[in-house]
Amino acid sequence: MGEHVRHAGRDSLAGWFTDTPSTGWTDPTGQLTHWLFALGDTLAINTLRTLAVVAQRPADRSRALADDRYRTACLLETMRLWPTTTLLARETRREIRWPGGGLVPAGTQVLIASTYQHRDPDGLEHPDTFAPDAAGSPPFVHFGGGRQICPGISLAELTGTAILRVALEHTLAVTAPRLPEDEPLPHMLDFFGIRVAVA
Ligand code: HEM
């Protein structure tokens, strides 16, 4: 990794390390493993799943092909329905009383289940429907939240939207689990079960 960073082009992300302020606490080269994972696994899975949904909805497919913003919305909506980070870990900084009366002391380890929060039947009008026009509104946490929120959001959206366009233009057929428009969407979408044939 260090070798690659030393020879990185000035117009590459790694090339920007040279001009980016850092201290003894920062480990820019150490970030690269995360970038490769985040772009190569996380984003790839989300893009593939988006392709699987859109391929089964001709109206969404046409709109996504013609409109960059709608394509991004399709990606985000897919991430709401099937978030790749299913649990977020946090620690409470103060005592919290739940509406039901329970007390959680400060310093408690908490897990936030995005898979539940993104489909909360009490908080959302159509939790189990693919609705890109409403995508991305809070309280969805597919990119996390607060101070630790994913710093790669813009890069992920930009890259995912661009790849989806090429994929939609060149895709001949997508084989995927059935995702009917008139039924609640399943809580899991196995990306290993998605096959794409491209021209
Ligand atoms: C669709 C793609 C991606 C998804 C779904 C995603 C999701 C997430 C999530 C859920 C977190 C935890 C945030 C929290 O705890 O609040 C996170 C953290 C992080 N992400 Fe991403 N990410 C994606 C792409 C990227 C990309 C492309 C990069 C960089 C090139 C990146 C870099 C990071 C880093 C460095 C952190 C750690 C932040 C910290 O703890 O301070 N991510 N991401």
Boltz pocket constraint, residues with backbone or C-beta under 6 A from the ligand:
constraints:
  - pocket:
      binder: B
      contacts: [[A, 31], [A, 34], [A, 35], [A, 38], [A, 39], [A, 42], [A, 43], [A, 46], [A, 79], [A, 84], [A, 85], [A, 88], [A, 89], [A, 141], [A, 142], [A, 143], [A, 144], [A, 145], [A, 146], [A, 147], [A, 148], [A, 149], [A, 150], [A, 151], [A, 152], [A, 153], [A, 155], [A, 156]]
      max_distance: 6.0
